[in-house]
Amino acid sequence: MGFFDRFKKKEEPKDIGPLFLYSEKELEEVDAYIAKAFGKFENVFHELVSPDIHLDVCIVPPTDDEPFYKLVTMGAGAYEMKIPEKWKEWHIERAEYVIYVPKDWKINSEAMNDYWPIKVLKDTARLPIWCDTWLSFGHTLQADEAGTAYAPGTRFNSVILDFCENHQGEVRFETSTGKMITFYQVIPLFPEELKFKMDNGDAGSLFDKFEEKGIEYKVVDNNRRSALE
């Protein structure tokens, strides 16, 4: 059974209720940290069906200094990923995920060409559970085995994870119960960019390409230049 076969097999939720949850105190702490690290927010996409983790998405609104929405998961870090032994000293077993979209993005639209960034967040957060794997810096995820685009109107068909940073540096948080949570930025890729990363086996080489060509890649832009032009 291949990777995407396993992914699709577990795609249909079972009505068994959440299995991995933050405690009420932990949830309050993570909520407060997201507001501190990314900005205050009032709106949250609350999940109605939660078969494994309860995964909400916090909507941090644009500001004059940061004119884009920050969509931040809250709930993924309740699950402890199975990290290879050699990486355990880094305490990256728990994660939350972030994606940035422009200020004119139709946040409340249910059309797939608007909703896909949120779907990508949710799929990314659940993949370690569904596929019994782990995620960290440089890992890539493809929309499907065929490399289909996420939605009409975009060529993005995959994402790469980068450590999330703000003006204070790397965004990591330890709860009062000792759970270290790393926040990763989810960066969409074009097919040729994914191929370049896979061929080179090195995320740094791809990020260097973006920097060399002066491409703004941290905020979703369906019309941005490709790093492989």
N, C-alpha and C positions, 0 to 999 in steps of 0.2 A: 504494500500500500504506500503510495507516494505522499509527499508533503501536502499537496492540495487536496488529495483524497481524504486525508485525515481531517483537514480543516473543514471541508464541506460536510463530512460525516457528522461533525459536532455542531454544525451551524444552526440546526433547528433546536431551540431551547426546550428543555424539559421542565415541566411544572413542578420543580422540586425546591424552589426557594433559594435564596442566597446561601452560599456555603462559606465564603470568605468575606468578613465584614470588619471594618474598623469598629472599635468600641465607641460609645457616645462621646467619651472624652477625647479619644484619638481623632474622631471626626471633627470635633470643635477645633482641635489644634491644627489639623491639616487645613481646614477652612480658613483659619486665621493666618496661617503661613502663606497660603495662596494669595490672600489679600495683601499681605506685606511684600511678597516677592514680585507679584505681577500687577497689583493694583486692586483697588476696591471694586466690588461687583455686587449687583443686586439680583441679577437674573441668572438662573440655573436651568439647564435642560435636565429635568428629573426623569430618571429611567422608570418606566412603568412595569417592565418585565425583567427580572434579574435572576437568571438561572444559576449563577455561580458567584459573581461579585455584584454589588450594587454600584453601578457606574453612572454618576452624574457628570455633566460638563458645565463648568463655570464659565460665564461669558463676561470677560473683563473688557469694558468698553474702551474705544479709542480716546486718546488725549491729544493735546496740541503737540507734546513732545514725542508721543508714540501713536501716530495716526492709523492704528489698525486694531482689530479685535484680537484678543488673546483667548483662545479656547483651551481650557485646562481641565483634564480629567480629575475626578475626585472619587476614589474607590479602588482603583487598580492596585494601589500599594498595600491593600489588605491581604493580597495574595503573595506568598513567598515563593519566588521562582527557584528552580533547581539549578544553581550556579555551579559550573565545574570547580573542582577543588582548588585549582591554581588561582582562581579569581576571588575566592571567598574572603581574602584579607581586605578586599576593597569594599566589602559590605554593599553590594549592588543587587541584593536579592529582591528588593522592592522598588517599584517605579510608578510614577505618574507621567502623563504625556501631554504635550502642548503643541498646538498649531496656530500660526498667525494668519489671519485673512484681512484683506483691505477693509477700510472703513465703510465703503459702499457695498460690501458683500451683503446679500440678502440672507441675513442670519436666520430669520424665522421661516424661510421658504422650505417646503418639503420636496420641491423638485430636485432630482438627483444632481443636476448641474450646480445646485447651490448647497445641497445637503452633504455632498460627498466628503468634505473635510471632517465632518463630525462622524460619519460612518467609518472613515479611516482611523480616527482616534479610537473608536469603540472596538474595531477589529484588531487594532494593534494591542490594545489593553488586554483583550481576551485571548490572543494567540498563544501566550505562554501556558494558559490553562488548557485550551482546546488541543494543543499540539504537544503538551508536556515538554516545553522547551524554555528558553530564556532569551531576553533581549537586553542589549546594551549599546554603547557607542559603536557606530559603524555598521550595525546590522541593517539589512534591507528587507523590505517586504513588498511583494508584488501583488497586484489586484487579483490576478488569477493565473493559472498555469499558462494560458494562452497569451498573457501580456496585454489584455484588454485595457483600454483607458477607463479611468474611474467613472467618467460621465461624458455625455455629449458636450462638445465645446471645449474640451481639454485634451491634451496629449499625455498628461501625467498618468502613469500606470503603475507607479511604485513609490516607495518612500525610503529615506535613510534616516537613521537616528543620530542626533548630535547631542552632546551635553548642553543643557539649557543654561544660559548665563544671563545675569542682569548687571546693573551697575556695581553690585557688590561682589560679583564673581559667579562661580558655579552655584547653581540652585540645588541645594540638598537640605534635608530637614530630618531631625531626629525627634520622634515623639517622646513624651514623658515615660512611655513604656519601653523605650529602647529600640523602636523600629526606625531604621535609617531608610529614608525615601529619596531616591534620585529622580529628578525631573529631566526628561528628554524632550528635545524639540523634534517634531516630526516634519521632515522636509521632503516635499514631493519631487520626484524625478521624472524626466523624459526617458523613453526606452533606451536611447543611445547612452544616456548618462548611467543608467543602471548597468548596461552591458560593460561600459568602461570600468566601473567599480568592480564588477564581478571578474572581468578579465585581469585587472591589476591586483585584486584581492586586498585593496588598501583604500579605506575611506579618505585618508589624508590626501591622496593624490587627486581625488575628485574635488574635495574642498579647495585644494590649491588651484585647480582649474577655474573654479568660480572666482576666486580672489584675483588670479592673473588677468581675467577678462573683465573684472569690475562688475560682475553680475550680482545683483541683489537677489538672493535666493531664500532668505529667511521669512519673507512674507509671500504667501501664495500669489502668484501672478501667472495666469494661464498664457499670457502673451510674452513672458520673459524670453530672453535669448537662451539657447542651449549652450552649455559649457563645452560642447563638442562641435560647435560650428567651425 
